[in-house]
Amino acid sequence: KQKTDILKDEEVKLGRMEVELDNLLQYLREEYSLSFEGAKEQYQLELEPEEARKRVKLIKLSIEELGTVNLGSIDEFERVNERYQFLTEQKNDLTEAKNTLFQ
């Protein structure tokens, strides 16, 4: 290839990298309300970048293995808890009535 072709290829690669960087910076701003400088200052990396990437990947896999959250379980808990409270009150009332009868 000629030098001009190589230069054009490198310019295309650079353009793609700039777009990717802009997307990542936008994600950082929107998702975490942080600028790059703010994130760098607040969260200094204590691990080597490659080790950090591996740990993040493992954590993401662990989260995926947990599966989806059953949002219906919140309503189910409230229903069961309400029933439990009712039955506990009934038991307490019966115990109190029994004690009153035996006095």
Buried (B, 14 or more C-beta within 10 A) or exposed (E): EEEEEEEEEEEEEEEEEEEEEEEEBEEBBEEEEBEEEEBEEEEEEEEEEEEEEEEEEEEEEEEEEEEEEEEEEEEEEEEEEEEEEEEEEEEEEEEEEEEEEEE
